[in-house]
Amino acid sequence: MELLKREQIAGMNIHYLFYPLEYFLDAQVRAGIQTIEFWLGTPHFFLSHIEYTECVRVRKMIENRGLKVKIITPENCTYQYQFAAQEKEQYKISKKYFKKALDAGQELGAEIMAVNSGWGYWNEEREEAWKRSADMLAELAEYAQTKHIHLAMESLRPQESNLATTVYDVRRMLEEINHPYLKAMIDITAMGVAGETIDQWFEVLGNDIIHTHFIDGNPYGHLIWGDGNHDMCQFLKALKRNHYTGFLGQEITEFSYFEHPEEADLRNMKMYERFME
């Protein structure tokens, strides 16, 4: 049963944190992955608001293995940069950081950059933080257009943010900014925690959905397929039913996979093989 193309599966390097970039890339080739969603985090790629790793060398390493970077995900949870940064200096530096990510993304050949709403202080008015986030994303969308990279905004779990945690929050942000280079992304974990469905996301956002973080969960956790409770076949059918032809990013962040990440990817791809040509 063909429900997706191999090139739609986008391997990610987050769970290869304790291995060099070359190890991750070779593991993707062995797993039969062709597309990369490149997490721009150390040790694989250094990115700050001032500078970033020389991209010609990295791109050559990737393309020499027959791989292509289609999506970039600048680190914005663990590091100090985020989309609704509270303090003025932090906000200014964060904006520079995400613009640097777009610069790097263009050099790497990316088409999409993953973003979210960021978060505000828990003891401030939500609308104040919302405005900071909207202003940031609006300016980044303008800059992204000059780089020919679309921003794909995901929702977050309530434990991660007090801003965009539902499909309706994402729709509100897209409608307020109303920019052709700001689109939506389904994160299966955040979707599941919110009690939402893939069909619901397409009912609300339709063709504005250009990317997914397509992983298993309980619904918490960013797990490889088969380790959670989601029905992979039904989820893929939902994407097909809604004419989705975008990428499926493998954002695997559970620490139990970090010691043997290649083993996790191989098991994960076996689950996908049933639904490809």
BAPA-886023 format. One record per residue: chain; x, y, z of N, C-alpha, C in turn; residue in one letter. Coordinates in Angstrom, 3 decimals, always signed. Example, Ala and Ser with C-alpha at 12.3 -4.5 7.8 and 13.67 -1.06 7.14 Angstrom:
% residues 2
chaine  nu  nv  nw  cau  cav  caw  cu  cv  cw  residu
A  +13.190  -5.690  +7.800  +12.300  -4.500  +7.800  +13.200  -3.300  +7.800  A
A  +12.850  -2.250  +7.080  +13.670  -1.060  +7.140  +12.900  +0.030  +7.870  S
//
This chain:
% residues 277
chaine  nu  nv  nw  cau  cav  caw  cu  cv  cw  residu
A  +0.847  -1.189  +0.000  +0.000  +0.000  +0.000  +0.881  +1.237  +0.000  M
A  +0.843  +1.994  -1.088  +1.699  +3.179  -1.165  +0.955  +4.397  -0.622  E
A  +1.458  +4.933  +0.489  +0.858  +6.100  +1.099  +1.808  +7.298  +1.129  L
A  +3.066  +7.070  +0.751  +4.037  +8.169  +0.720  +5.220  +7.797  -0.147  L
A  +5.986  +8.807  -0.518  +7.221  +8.609  -1.272  +8.405  +8.627  -0.307  K
A  +9.443  +7.890  -0.656  +10.621  +7.826  +0.212  +11.206  +9.213  +0.482  R
A  +11.226  +10.058  -0.543  +11.839  +11.369  -0.373  +11.060  +12.281  +0.568  E
A  +9.835  +11.896  +0.931  +9.065  +12.700  +1.890  +9.572  +12.526  +3.318  Q
A  +10.216  +11.416  +3.613  +10.708  +11.156  +4.967  +11.987  +11.949  +5.190  I
A  +11.953  +12.834  +6.177  +13.090  +13.718  +6.435  +13.752  +13.335  +7.751  A
A  +14.914  +12.713  +7.650  +15.656  +12.325  +8.843  +16.209  +13.528  +9.578  G
A  +16.221  +13.437  +10.909  +16.757  +14.530  +11.729  +17.916  +14.043  +12.584  M
A  +18.747  +14.988  +12.993  +19.987  +14.663  +13.692  +19.964  +14.951  +15.187  N
A  +18.820  +15.328  +15.741  +18.776  +15.678  +17.161  +19.235  +14.528  +18.044  I
A  +18.774  +13.311  +17.758  +19.116  +12.180  +18.628  +20.511  +11.619  +18.339  H
A  +21.248  +12.260  +17.429  +22.648  +11.920  +17.181  +23.578  +12.905  +17.895  Y
A  +23.073  +13.523  +18.935  +23.787  +14.575  +19.654  +25.183  +14.152  +20.103  L
A  +25.361  +12.866  +20.439  +26.645  +12.399  +20.963  +27.498  +11.710  +19.898  F
A  +27.188  +11.978  +18.621  +27.948  +11.426  +17.502  +28.274  +12.554  +16.524  Y
A  +29.340  +12.412  +15.744  +29.691  +13.463  +14.780  +28.710  +13.504  +13.611  P
A  +28.729  +14.612  +12.894  +27.818  +14.807  +11.768  +27.988  +13.713  +10.724  L
A  +29.226  +13.327  +10.447  +29.468  +12.294  +9.434  +28.767  +10.989  +9.800  E
A  +28.772  +10.660  +11.073  +28.120  +9.422  +11.534  +26.624  +9.490  +11.240  Y
A  +26.010  +10.639  +11.548  +24.583  +10.808  +11.277  +24.287  +10.655  +9.794  F
A  +25.066  +11.323  +8.951  +24.803  +11.288  +7.514  +24.957  +9.878  +6.958  L
A  +25.998  +9.162  +7.374  +26.192  +7.789  +6.911  +25.046  +6.887  +7.381  D
A  +24.553  +7.134  +8.577  +23.436  +6.347  +9.107  +22.164  +6.581  +8.304  A
A  +21.965  +7.817  +7.832  +20.787  +8.096  +7.010  +20.849  +7.336  +5.689  Q
A  +22.018  +7.272  +5.102  +22.191  +6.525  +3.853  +21.883  +5.052  +4.090  V
A  +22.408  +4.494  +5.176  +22.169  +3.076  +5.458  +20.696  +2.788  +5.736  R
A  +19.989  +3.774  +6.275  +18.571  +3.600  +6.584  +17.687  +3.810  +5.355  A
A  +18.263  +4.276  +4.256  +17.479  +4.499  +3.050  +16.770  +5.832  +3.027  G
A  +17.239  +6.778  +3.845  +16.656  +8.122  +3.894  +17.359  +9.006  +2.869  I
A  +16.602  +9.855  +2.211  +17.149  +10.713  +1.164  +17.101  +12.201  +1.509  Q
A  +16.211  +12.562  +2.418  +15.953  +13.961  +2.733  +16.321  +14.248  +4.177  T
A  +16.844  +15.432  +4.422  +17.276  +15.809  +5.768  +16.510  +17.029  +6.261  I
A  +15.994  +16.947  +7.493  +15.589  +18.136  +8.238  +16.734  +18.403  +9.203  E
A  +17.496  +19.413  +8.916  +18.761  +19.634  +9.608  +18.554  +20.492  +10.853  F
A  +18.734  +19.866  +12.004  +18.719  +20.583  +13.287  +20.031  +21.351  +13.396  W
A  +19.930  +22.667  +13.452  +21.130  +23.515  +13.465  +21.623  +23.702  +14.892  L
A  +22.103  +22.616  +15.462  +22.622  +22.639  +16.826  +23.975  +21.977  +16.907  G
A  +24.751  +22.372  +17.896  +26.058  +21.748  +18.095  +25.861  +20.348  +18.666  T
A  +26.786  +19.433  +18.335  +28.082  +19.644  +17.686  +28.047  +19.599  +16.162  P
A  +26.870  +19.390  +15.567  +26.811  +19.208  +14.110  +26.895  +20.515  +13.334  H
A  +26.373  +21.594  +13.931  +26.363  +22.872  +13.230  +26.309  +23.971  +14.277  F
A  +27.265  +24.897  +14.204  +27.266  +26.005  +15.158  +26.520  +27.183  +14.561  F
A  +25.544  +27.692  +15.314  +24.762  +28.840  +14.880  +24.552  +29.765  +16.065  L
A  +24.902  +31.031  +15.874  +24.619  +32.045  +16.889  +24.056  +33.268  +16.175  S
A  +23.816  +34.338  +16.921  +23.309  +35.565  +16.291  +24.416  +36.335  +15.583  H
A  +25.643  +35.832  +15.683  +26.798  +36.504  +15.076  +27.352  +35.723  +13.880  I
A  +27.417  +34.414  +13.994  +28.090  +33.613  +12.975  +27.506  +32.211  +12.921  E
A  +27.932  +31.464  +11.906  +27.516  +30.068  +11.794  +28.570  +29.277  +11.022  Y
A  +28.485  +27.966  +11.135  +29.426  +27.065  +10.484  +29.479  +27.328  +8.983  T
A  +30.648  +27.187  +8.415  +30.834  +27.391  +6.976  +30.013  +26.338  +6.219  E
A  +29.062  +26.809  +5.400  +28.046  +25.927  +4.824  +28.515  +25.161  +3.592  C
A  +29.464  +25.681  +2.855  +29.911  +24.996  +1.644  +30.427  +23.610  +1.987  V
A  +31.236  +23.523  +3.035  +31.786  +22.235  +3.455  +30.684  +21.282  +3.913  R
A  +29.752  +21.795  +4.713  +28.675  +20.947  +5.235  +27.772  +20.471  +4.103  V
A  +27.427  +21.376  +3.209  +26.557  +20.984  +2.096  +27.225  +19.930  +1.216  R
A  +28.533  +20.077  +1.014  +29.254  +19.091  +0.214  +29.233  +17.726  +0.900  K
A  +29.418  +17.696  +2.206  +29.356  +16.446  +2.961  +27.994  +15.768  +2.781  M
A  +26.955  +16.570  +2.795  +25.595  +16.043  +2.686  +25.314  +15.546  +1.264  I
A  +25.595  +16.388  +0.284  +25.243  +16.049  -1.091  +26.136  +14.966  -1.679  E
A  +27.366  +14.828  -1.182  +28.236  +13.743  -1.637  +27.675  +12.379  -1.277  N
A  +26.762  +12.328  -0.333  +26.117  +11.078  +0.078  +24.748  +10.901  -0.568  R
A  +24.422  +11.778  -1.501  +23.136  +11.673  -2.174  +21.977  +12.188  -1.353  G
A  +22.266  +12.987  -0.328  +21.233  +13.544  +0.545  +20.997  +15.010  +0.216  L
A  +19.829  +15.507  +0.622  +19.506  +16.921  +0.422  +18.861  +17.489  +1.673  K
A  +19.290  +18.679  +2.058  +18.637  +19.401  +3.147  +17.444  +20.145  +2.564  V
A  +16.258  +19.823  +3.045  +15.044  +20.492  +2.583  +14.448  +21.391  +3.671  K
A  +14.724  +21.049  +4.934  +14.171  +21.801  +6.058  +15.294  +22.069  +7.052  I
A  +15.274  +23.244  +7.663  +16.184  +23.520  +8.773  +15.358  +23.812  +10.019  I
A  +15.903  +23.403  +11.155  +15.271  +23.665  +12.447  +16.309  +24.259  +13.380  T
A  +16.360  +25.575  +13.482  +17.321  +26.180  +14.423  +16.916  +25.860  +15.859  P
A  +17.858  +25.492  +16.679  +17.564  +25.191  +18.083  +16.959  +26.416  +18.752  E
A  +15.816  +26.213  +19.421  +15.163  +27.352  +20.077  +14.473  +26.967  +21.370  N
A  +14.743  +25.765  +21.846  +14.160  +25.325  +23.120  +15.210  +25.293  +24.227  C
A  +16.341  +24.672  +23.948  +17.399  +24.546  +24.946  +18.250  +25.811  +25.013  T
A  +18.501  +26.416  +23.864  +19.346  +27.604  +23.830  +18.574  +28.844  +24.277  Y
A  +19.254  +29.979  +24.290  +18.681  +31.202  +24.843  +17.820  +31.980  +23.860  Q
A  +17.721  +31.516  +22.619  +16.967  +32.239  +21.601  +15.540  +31.697  +21.498  Y
A  +14.552  +32.592  +21.429  +13.187  +32.147  +21.211  +12.351  +33.267  +20.600  Q
A  +11.191  +32.901  +20.044  +10.432  +33.801  +19.179  +9.631  +34.874  +19.925  F
A  +9.429  +34.723  +21.210  +8.703  +35.746  +21.991  +9.573  +36.197  +23.154  A
A  +10.865  +36.298  +22.903  +11.822  +36.646  +23.963  +11.348  +37.866  +24.758  A
A  +11.518  +37.801  +26.078  +10.902  +38.790  +26.969  +11.678  +40.097  +27.072  Q
A  +12.969  +40.015  +27.289  +13.772  +41.214  +27.491  +14.179  +41.813  +26.144  E
A  +14.274  +43.139  +26.079  +14.512  +43.812  +24.808  +15.790  +43.340  +24.130  K
A  +16.859  +43.211  +24.889  +18.129  +42.796  +24.304  +18.054  +41.350  +23.824  E
A  +17.409  +40.512  +24.616  +17.239  +39.108  +24.229  +16.387  +39.005  +22.959  Q
A  +15.358  +39.827  +22.870  +14.491  +39.835  +21.697  +15.277  +40.246  +20.447  Y
A  +16.077  +41.283  +20.582  +16.891  +41.774  +19.469  +17.889  +40.716  +19.011  K
A  +18.534  +40.070  +19.964  +19.530  +39.050  +19.637  +18.856  +37.822  +19.030  I
A  +17.682  +37.447  +19.547  +16.954  +36.294  +19.005  +16.584  +36.525  +17.544  S
A  +16.147  +37.733  +17.238  +15.772  +38.046  +15.855  +16.982  +37.910  +14.940  K
A  +18.134  +38.387  +15.379  +19.360  +38.239  +14.589  +19.704  +36.765  +14.395  K
A  +19.510  +35.992  +15.437  +19.807  +34.553  +15.388  +18.965  +33.858  +14.325  Y
A  +17.651  +34.097  +14.314  +16.783  +33.424  +13.354  +17.042  +33.914  +11.932  F
A  +17.468  +35.149  +11.780  +17.843  +35.627  +10.457  +19.130  +34.948  +9.994  K
A  +20.061  +34.732  +10.921  +21.272  +33.986  +10.582  +20.917  +32.563  +10.157  K
A  +19.925  +31.966  +10.821  +19.481  +30.626  +10.449  +18.967  +30.610  +9.013  A
A  +18.231  +31.652  +8.643  +17.728  +31.734  +7.269  +18.873  +31.938  +6.276  L
A  +19.870  +32.705  +6.660  +21.059  +32.861  +5.809  +21.711  +31.502  +5.563  D
A  +21.895  +30.756  +6.652  +22.514  +29.437  +6.544  +21.627  +28.496  +5.742  A
A  +20.318  +28.572  +5.980  +19.393  +27.709  +5.267  +19.466  +27.899  +3.764  G
A  +19.589  +29.154  +3.334  +19.708  +29.416  +1.902  +20.989  +28.781  +1.353  Q
A  +22.077  +28.903  +2.083  +23.340  +28.319  +1.633  +23.284  +26.797  +1.593  E
A  +22.502  +26.211  +2.472  +22.395  +24.751  +2.535  +21.377  +24.196  +1.540  L
A  +20.582  +25.073  +0.926  +19.604  +24.631  -0.061  +18.235  +24.314  +0.500  G
A  +17.932  +24.799  +1.703  +16.659  +24.484  +2.354  +15.494  +25.239  +1.721  A
A  +14.302  +24.661  +1.841  +13.074  +25.266  +1.342  +12.175  +25.752  +2.481  E
A  +12.368  +25.171  +3.663  +11.485  +25.424  +4.806  +12.325  +25.612  +6.063  I
A  +11.895  +26.529  +6.941  +12.466  +26.628  +8.279  +11.348  +26.439  +9.299  M
A  +11.547  +25.526  +10.215  +10.559  +25.258  +11.256  +10.605  +26.351  +12.319  A
A  +9.417  +26.851  +12.697  +9.314  +27.881  +13.732  +8.143  +27.552  +14.653  V
A  +8.029  +28.307  +15.734  +6.888  +28.199  +16.629  +6.613  +29.577  +17.227  N
A  +5.682  +29.646  +18.155  +5.296  +30.945  +18.718  +6.238  +31.442  +19.791  S
A  +7.131  +30.563  +20.297  +7.882  +30.927  +21.489  +6.952  +30.949  +22.691  G
A  +7.390  +31.594  +23.763  +6.587  +31.597  +24.991  +6.807  +32.888  +25.772  W
A  +5.789  +33.266  +26.514  +5.887  +34.438  +27.365  +6.055  +34.029  +28.813  G
A  +6.390  +35.002  +29.660  +6.437  +34.709  +31.092  +5.059  +34.230  +31.546  Y
A  +5.053  +33.295  +32.458  +3.791  +32.748  +32.956  +3.026  +33.788  +33.796  W
A  +3.720  +34.815  +34.269  +3.052  +35.816  +35.116  +2.864  +37.157  +34.400  N
A  +2.898  +37.138  +33.056  +2.591  +38.350  +32.307  +1.317  +38.143  +31.499  E
A  +0.754  +39.221  +30.995  -0.431  +39.124  +30.160  -0.092  +38.376  +28.868  E
A  -0.892  +37.355  +28.546  -0.627  +36.542  +27.366  -0.552  +37.381  +26.106  R
A  -1.419  +38.384  +25.976  -1.454  +39.183  +24.760  -0.182  +40.000  +24.550  E
A  +0.495  +40.353  +25.644  +1.773  +41.059  +25.500  +2.801  +40.151  +24.841  E
A  +2.867  +38.914  +25.310  +3.800  +37.950  +24.723  +3.384  +37.595  +23.303  A
A  +2.082  +37.480  +23.075  +1.573  +37.167  +21.737  +2.025  +38.246  +20.736  W
A  +1.942  +39.492  +21.136  +2.342  +40.574  +20.242  +3.830  +40.484  +19.900  K
A  +4.663  +40.181  +20.883  +6.093  +40.041  +20.611  +6.325  +38.925  +19.592  R
A  +5.647  +37.807  +19.797  +5.788  +36.675  +18.892  +5.338  +37.036  +17.484  S
A  +4.178  +37.676  +17.377  +3.647  +38.056  +16.064  +4.575  +39.036  +15.354  A
A  +5.093  +40.011  +16.086  +6.018  +40.975  +15.488  +7.288  +40.284  +14.991  D
A  +7.802  +39.370  +15.800  +9.008  +38.629  +15.415  +8.756  +37.805  +14.152  M
A  +7.676  +37.021  +14.147  +7.407  +36.138  +13.013  +7.093  +36.927  +11.746  L
A  +6.434  +38.071  +11.904  +6.143  +38.906  +10.730  +7.432  +39.404  +10.079  A
A  +8.359  +39.870  +10.892  +9.628  +40.353  +10.334  +10.449  +39.209  +9.753  E
A  +10.420  +38.059  +10.413  +11.160  +36.909  +9.887  +10.559  +36.409  +8.574  L
A  +9.228  +36.477  +8.450  +8.594  +36.070  +7.193  +9.040  +36.968  +6.044  A
A  +9.130  +38.257  +6.311  +9.623  +39.189  +5.298  +11.047  +38.828  +4.883  E
A  +11.884  +38.536  +5.873  +13.272  +38.195  +5.577  +13.351  +36.841  +4.873  Y
A  +12.513  +35.889  +5.305  +12.501  +34.552  +4.697  +12.166  +34.631  +3.212  A
A  +11.294  +35.559  +2.857  +10.923  +35.714  +1.450  +12.139  +36.075  +0.606  Q
A  +13.036  +36.887  +1.141  +14.238  +37.260  +0.386  +15.176  +36.079  +0.206  T
A  +15.006  +35.062  +1.052  +15.847  +33.856  +0.991  +15.139  +32.701  +0.284  K
A  +13.883  +32.924  -0.103  +13.074  +31.897  -0.769  +12.897  +30.663  +0.121  H
A  +12.707  +30.918  +1.403  +12.467  +29.863  +2.388  +11.149  +30.160  +3.096  I
A  +10.242  +29.195  +3.140  +8.986  +29.364  +3.852  +9.162  +29.006  +5.330  H
A  +8.544  +29.779  +6.198  +8.476  +29.439  +7.611  +7.289  +28.511  +7.827  L
A  +7.491  +27.442  +8.583  +6.424  +26.500  +8.901  +6.242  +26.497  +10.418  A
A  +5.099  +27.014  +10.870  +4.858  +27.192  +12.303  +4.110  +26.016  +12.898  M
A  +4.677  +25.430  +13.941  +4.035  +24.342  +14.665  +3.420  +24.861  +15.963  E
A  +2.503  +24.090  +16.504  +2.005  +24.371  +17.849  +2.930  +23.699  +18.853  S
A  +2.856  +24.132  +20.106  +3.656  +23.567  +21.188  +2.732  +22.981  +22.247  L
A  +3.291  +22.199  +23.140  +2.505  +21.662  +24.254  +2.326  +22.749  +25.317  R
A  +1.274  +22.689  +26.119  +1.062  +23.710  +27.160  +2.213  +23.804  +28.149  P
A  +2.970  +22.725  +28.321  +4.118  +22.751  +29.215  +5.286  +23.547  +28.603  Q
A  +5.228  +23.789  +27.293  +6.304  +24.481  +26.596  +5.984  +25.936  +26.304  E
A  +4.712  +26.268  +26.219  +4.331  +27.621  +25.803  +2.955  +27.988  +26.332  S
A  +2.745  +29.292  +26.517  +1.411  +29.809  +26.850  +0.852  +30.599  +25.665  N
A  +1.391  +30.343  +24.466  +0.947  +31.062  +23.273  +0.240  +30.107  +22.310  L
A  +0.908  +29.647  +21.266  +0.248  +28.797  +20.272  +0.370  +27.321  +20.648  A
A  -0.690  +26.781  +21.238  -0.695  +25.377  +21.663  -1.811  +24.575  +20.992  T
A  -2.589  +25.211  +20.113  -3.670  +24.519  +19.404  -3.661  +24.926  +17.935  T
A  -4.391  +24.190  +17.132  -4.518  +24.527  +15.715  -5.162  +25.890  +15.532  V
A  -6.059  +26.262  +16.454  -6.737  +27.552  +16.338  -5.801  +28.709  +16.674  Y
A  -4.863  +28.459  +17.591  -3.842  +29.470  +17.868  -2.961  +29.691  +16.649  D
A  -2.583  +28.594  +15.999  -1.753  +28.708  +14.795  -2.505  +29.462  +13.706  V
A  -3.783  +29.139  +13.535  -4.577  +29.855  +12.536  -4.640  +31.353  +12.854  R
A  -4.834  +31.683  +14.124  -4.889  +33.098  +14.496  -3.591  +33.807  +14.121  R
A  -2.454  +33.168  +14.413  -1.172  +33.801  +14.101  -1.015  +33.995  +12.603  M
A  -1.353  +32.977  +11.817  -1.226  +33.089  +10.366  -2.148  +34.166  +9.808  L
A  -3.352  +34.257  +10.354  -4.299  +35.259  +9.863  -3.865  +36.672  +10.242  E
A  -3.333  +36.841  +11.455  -2.891  +38.168  +11.884  -1.703  +38.661  +11.062  E
A  -0.767  +37.777  +10.800  +0.434  +38.179  +10.059  +0.151  +38.246  +8.560  I
A  -0.608  +37.280  +8.075  -1.077  +37.282  +6.682  +0.075  +37.503  +5.700  N
A  +1.046  +36.615  +5.778  +2.214  +36.713  +4.890  +2.378  +35.407  +4.117  H
A  +2.634  +35.463  +2.824  +2.721  +34.235  +2.023  +3.876  +33.314  +2.395  P
A  +4.839  +33.805  +3.152  +5.975  +32.970  +3.536  +5.875  +32.460  +4.971  Y
A  +4.731  +32.665  +5.609  +4.468  +32.056  +6.922  +3.334  +31.069  +6.764  L
A  +3.640  +29.795  +6.936  +2.666  +28.717  +6.780  +2.619  +27.874  +8.061  K
A  +1.978  +26.720  +7.999  +1.749  +25.898  +9.193  +2.428  +24.533  +9.095  A
A  +2.688  +23.960  +10.260  +3.248  +22.629  +10.378  +2.494  +21.858  +11.450  M
A  +2.183  +20.606  +11.170  +1.595  +19.722  +12.176  +2.708  +19.035  +12.946  I
A  +2.736  +19.201  +14.258  +3.597  +18.401  +15.123  +2.688  +17.377  +15.798  D
A  +2.896  +16.107  +15.485  +1.981  +15.061  +15.957  +1.892  +15.028  +17.475  I
A  +3.004  +15.285  +18.160  +2.979  +15.253  +19.623  +2.100  +16.364  +20.176  T
A  +2.334  +17.595  +19.741  +1.522  +18.710  +20.225  +0.064  +18.531  +19.828  A
A  -0.163  +18.024  +18.620  -1.518  +17.754  +18.151  -2.215  +16.743  +19.057  M
A  -1.509  +15.658  +19.384  -2.087  +14.618  +20.225  -2.380  +15.100  +21.631  G
A  -1.452  +15.874  +22.201  -1.651  +16.405  +23.548  -2.872  +17.318  +23.583  V
A  -3.108  +18.060  +22.496  -4.255  +18.967  +22.419  -5.562  +18.234  +22.123  A
A  -5.487  +16.925  +21.878  -6.687  +16.158  +21.569  -7.217  +16.422  +20.175  G
A  -6.326  +16.845  +19.266  -6.727  +17.176  +17.905  -6.425  +16.013  +16.961  E
A  -6.856  +16.153  +15.711  -6.611  +15.137  +14.692  -6.003  +15.766  +13.451  T
A  -5.423  +14.935  +12.616  -4.865  +15.416  +11.352  -5.961  +16.025  +10.481  I
A  -7.101  +15.349  +10.398  -8.203  +15.887  +9.604  -8.641  +17.261  +10.113  D
A  -8.647  +17.429  +11.425  -9.033  +18.721  +12.010  -8.067  +19.813  +11.579  Q
A  -6.794  +19.518  +11.570  -5.803  +20.508  +11.144  -6.041  +20.932  +9.699  W
A  -6.347  +19.971  +8.850  -6.591  +20.331  +7.458  -7.917  +21.054  +7.285  F
A  -8.896  +20.733  +8.107  -10.162  +21.470  +8.056  -9.949  +22.936  +8.417  E
A  -9.067  +23.182  +9.359  -8.829  +24.548  +9.834  -7.837  +25.297  +8.964  V
A  -6.794  +24.603  +8.485  -5.685  +25.300  +7.816  -5.490  +24.921  +6.351  L
A  -6.034  +23.798  +5.927  -5.990  +23.421  +4.515  -4.610  +23.436  +3.905  G
A  -4.485  +24.122  +2.778  -3.225  +24.140  +2.032  -2.120  +24.935  +2.701  N
A  -2.431  +25.600  +3.815  -1.384  +26.312  +4.546  -0.451  +25.358  +5.280  D
A  -0.799  +24.085  +5.365  +0.070  +23.101  +6.021  +1.117  +22.631  +5.020  I
A  +2.380  +22.950  +5.305  +3.456  +22.620  +4.356  +4.492  +21.662  +4.939  I
A  +4.358  +21.297  +6.210  +5.355  +20.410  +6.826  +4.723  +19.681  +8.008  H
A  +5.316  +18.563  +8.383  +4.886  +17.842  +9.587  +6.095  +17.332  +10.354  T
A  +5.957  +17.269  +11.675  +6.832  +16.453  +12.505  +6.019  +15.207  +12.803  H
A  +6.324  +14.160  +12.047  +5.482  +12.959  +11.999  +6.153  +11.853  +12.799  F
A  +5.784  +11.775  +14.095  +6.413  +10.817  +14.997  +5.344  +10.154  +15.855  I
A  +5.728  +9.059  +16.485  +4.814  +8.339  +17.376  +4.811  +9.006  +18.746  D
A  +3.811  +8.658  +19.575  +3.731  +9.226  +20.914  +2.649  +8.559  +21.740  G
A  +2.520  +9.021  +23.013  +1.568  +8.381  +23.932  +0.490  +9.267  +24.562  N
A  +0.147  +10.459  +24.211  +0.660  +11.190  +23.041  +1.955  +11.956  +23.295  P
A  +2.385  +12.054  +24.575  +3.658  +12.728  +24.852  +4.817  +11.901  +24.313  Y
A  +5.947  +12.547  +24.199  +7.133  +11.882  +23.678  +7.244  +12.047  +22.172  G
A  +8.463  +12.139  +21.699  +8.733  +12.154  +20.261  +9.420  +10.828  +19.961  H
A  +8.599  +9.812  +19.698  +9.070  +8.436  +19.628  +9.170  +7.941  +18.193  L
A  +9.964  +6.897  +17.987  +9.973  +6.243  +16.682  +8.680  +5.445  +16.559  I
A  +8.281  +5.204  +15.321  +7.029  +4.510  +15.086  +7.095  +3.063  +15.597  W
A  +6.048  +2.694  +16.325  +5.983  +1.382  +16.945  +6.237  +1.421  +18.431  G
A  +6.790  +2.544  +18.921  +7.073  +2.680  +20.352  +6.004  +3.484  +21.083  D
A  +5.023  +3.990  +20.350  +3.941  +4.752  +20.962  +2.590  +4.128  +20.673  G
A  +1.535  +4.922  +20.846  +0.169  +4.410  +20.698  -0.539  +4.871  +19.433  N
A  +0.108  +5.678  +18.613  -0.562  +6.184  +17.420  -0.656  +5.114  +16.336  H
A  -1.673  +5.221  +15.506  -1.888  +4.301  +14.395  -1.250  +4.898  +13.143  D
A  -0.063  +4.425  +12.824  +0.698  +4.994  +11.718  -0.073  +4.920  +10.406  M
A  -0.672  +3.778  +10.124  -1.396  +3.598  +8.874  -2.532  +4.605  +8.750  C
A  -3.301  +4.764  +9.816  -4.429  +5.688  +9.774  -3.961  +7.141  +9.651  Q
A  -2.841  +7.461  +10.297  -2.307  +8.819  +10.196  -1.835  +9.108  +8.765  F
A  -1.154  +8.139  +8.150  -0.701  +8.315  +6.773  -1.888  +8.412  +5.809  L
A  -2.921  +7.626  +6.071  -4.129  +7.706  +5.245  -4.775  +9.082  +5.368  K
A  -4.729  +9.652  +6.574  -5.298  +10.987  +6.777  -4.532  +12.019  +5.967  A
A  -3.204  +11.912  +5.941  -2.406  +12.832  +5.124  -2.738  +12.669  +3.646  L
A  -2.840  +11.417  +3.212  -3.159  +11.134  +1.811  -4.546  +11.662  +1.459  K
A  -5.494  +11.447  +2.356  -6.874  +11.885  +2.138  -6.960  +13.402  +1.958  R
A  -6.056  +14.092  +2.624  -6.040  +15.556  +2.552  -5.038  +16.082  +1.527  N
A  -4.554  +15.178  +0.675  -3.692  +15.536  -0.464  -2.378  +16.182  -0.018  H
A  -1.876  +15.735  +1.130  -0.605  +16.268  +1.628  +0.552  +15.580  +0.917  Y
A  +1.455  +16.363  +0.346  +2.615  +15.810  -0.354  +3.929  +16.368  +0.200  T
A  +3.858  +16.996  +1.370  +5.045  +17.582  +1.977  +5.903  +16.573  +2.711  G
A  +6.820  +17.084  +3.520  +7.783  +16.236  +4.211  +7.261  +15.750  +5.556  F
A  +7.850  +14.648  +6.027  +7.533  +14.065  +7.323  +8.818  +14.065  +8.152  L
A  +9.008  +15.110  +8.939  +10.222  +15.245  +9.732  +10.245  +14.270  +10.900  G
A  +11.380  +13.608  +11.078  +11.533  +12.612  +12.141  +12.193  +13.251  +13.368  Q
A  +11.402  +14.063  +14.067  +11.914  +14.775  +15.244  +11.887  +13.836  +16.455  E
A  +12.911  +13.026  +16.563  +13.003  +12.001  +17.614  +13.844  +12.569  +18.755  I
A  +13.222  +12.860  +19.881  +13.930  +13.559  +20.959  +13.981  +12.784  +22.261  T
A  +13.409  +11.590  +22.307  +13.428  +10.796  +23.530  +14.870  +10.371  +23.840  E
A  +15.323  +10.632  +25.059  +16.722  +10.369  +25.409  +17.108  +8.895  +25.313  F
A  +16.143  +8.008  +25.388  +16.453  +6.581  +25.324  +17.031  +6.184  +23.968  S
A  +16.868  +7.030  +22.959  +17.407  +6.726  +21.629  +18.809  +7.284  +21.417  Y
A  +19.291  +8.110  +22.320  +20.532  +8.846  +22.071  +21.779  +7.962  +22.059  F
A  +21.738  +6.851  +22.761  +22.921  +5.982  +22.794  +23.083  +5.214  +21.494  E
A  +21.969  +4.755  +20.928  +22.021  +3.979  +19.685  +21.052  +4.589  +18.664  H
A  +21.336  +5.782  +18.173  +20.399  +6.473  +17.283  +20.195  +5.783  +15.937  P
A  +21.255  +5.186  +15.399  +21.105  +4.520  +14.101  +20.160  +3.332  +14.211  E
A  +20.270  +2.606  +15.296  +19.371  +1.472  +15.524  +17.911  +1.946  +15.553  E
A  +17.684  +3.086  +16.189  +16.335  +3.648  +16.245  +15.846  +4.017  +14.847  A
A  +16.705  +4.637  +14.045  +16.311  +5.029  +12.691  +16.012  +3.817  +11.813  D
A  +16.791  +2.772  +11.953  +16.561  +1.560  +11.161  +15.227  +0.926  +11.529  L
A  +14.924  +0.875  +12.814  +13.621  +0.336  +13.245  +12.488  +1.213  +12.752  R
A  +12.709  +2.507  +12.819  +11.698  +3.459  +12.378  +11.405  +3.292  +10.885  N
A  +12.460  +3.165  +10.079  +12.278  +3.048  +8.640  +11.598  +1.734  +8.250  M
A  +11.788  +0.700  +9.029  +11.088  -0.560  +8.753  +9.582  -0.361  +8.834  K
A  +9.147  +0.501  +9.743  +7.720  +0.807  +9.860  +7.233  +1.548  +8.610  M
A  +8.057  +2.425  +8.076  +7.682  +3.181  +6.876  +7.692  +2.324  +5.604  Y
A  +8.596  +1.360  +5.549  +8.761  +0.569  +4.327  +7.457  -0.067  +3.873  E
A  +6.574  -0.378  +4.806  +5.303  -1.036  +4.453  +4.415  -0.137  +3.598  R
A  +4.667  +1.174  +3.641  +3.757  +2.121  +2.997  +4.396  +2.874  +1.835  F
A  +5.559  +2.371  +1.386  +6.226  +2.975  +0.249  +6.274  +1.979  -0.904  M
A  +6.625  +2.471  -2.067  +6.728  +1.605  -3.247  +7.702  +0.463  -3.014  E
//
